[in-house]
Amino acid sequence: MTARRVVRFVGLLFGVVGGLEYALFIITKGATPGGFGERSAVLVLCSLAGGIFGFFGLEYVTTRPFYWFETRLRQTPLPDLASAIIGLTVGLVLAALAGFFLGWLPYGLNFITSAALALLLGYWGVSLGLGRRDELFAVLRGIPLEAATITVIDTSVVIDGRVVDIAKAGFLRGKMIAPHFMLTELQQVADSADPVRRQRGRRGLEIMEELRRMPGLTVEVSDTDFIAIAEVDEKLLRLAKLVHGAILTTDYNLNKLAKIEGVAVLNVNDLANALKPAVVPGEELVVTPIKEGKEPNQGVAYLVDGTMVVVEGGRPRLNQTFPVRVTSVIQTPAGRMIFAAATAALGSPAAAGRIGHP
């Protein structure tokens, strides 16, 4: 016999007994006519109503709340559960201390006030513990608070996809917040009529699922929204300020705006540029120009890491692999650009006047 059947049977029993007791109470108080038929009808109706109520209603105040609470405990991550318990303990201790000084209140007000303080401070403790979970555990582990940065995810970095490799390499740890309005924007991209945008949006949703399954990384979906703000970038900035976190993005404009607003930024493009191997003028490379450049004699090639190489004298040799010599390197906000010249073009006066200009 399942627990639900047992609870319903017990509810039926208690409901019938309670209905009979209530019927006897109203009969003895003279609230019904004294005839046998009337009393019998009251007994039957009250016991039937009590049985139905007990049979269907007892589980809503016993097993269902218990199972709901048990499920929530199983689904809640252990760090969240521990921080909530710590916050609740602190809140109840403060309530007990405050209640000790309110014991002189008359007419039972001391009990009422103490109970209200326990509820209020207990809730406050749980909310504060969950909201400052990472900082709390950082302090307990002896980690400086500056190292416990919370990261707010931007749509661009999810669509980009490189964030998974960065996380696997261990450069992203701790708590990442995925705002619900960001996921909504990602869903809109996935539902786009443009097949390219639709594919990128669906890939972004897969990236989010992969991040949530990654060990050592906590991805929390936040329902915090700013209804009065229409722009998603502005909402991200407001949320980052609210949680004292950094924004993880590849968006150039959001990167600049965040720096103006004083919000920390983790730009994947900046990390990629920093990890690119250094190339100095005079160094020789082997490249394959795949398209024409802006100038008449230029070809454009790409290194393995995606760095653009503008090759002087490369247009006549498109799709051919040959050595070139680096003439200059320019670092731009969008990335690094390398200017080089084919060995045969280095001595050409016409080429020398154009080297360094795409």
Buried (B, 14 or more C-beta within 10 A) or exposed (E): EEEEEEBBBBBBBBBBBBBBEBBBEEBEEEEBEEEEEEBEBBBEEBBEBBBBBBBEEBBEEBBEEEEEEEEEEEEEEEBBBBBBEBBBBBBBEBBEEBBEEBEEBEEEEBEEBBEEBBEEBBEBBBBBBBBBBBBBBBEEEEBEEEEBBBBBBBBBBBBBBBBBEBBEEEEBBBBBBBBEBBBEBBEEBBEBEEEEBBEBBBBBBBBBEBBBEBEEBBBBEBEEBBEEBEEBBBBBBBBBBBBBBBBBBBBEEBBEBBEEBEBBBBBBBBEBBEEBEEBEEEEEBEBBBEEBBEBEBBBBBBBEEEBBBBBBBBBEBBEEEBEBBBBBBEEEEEBBBBBBBBEEBBEBEEBBEBBBEB
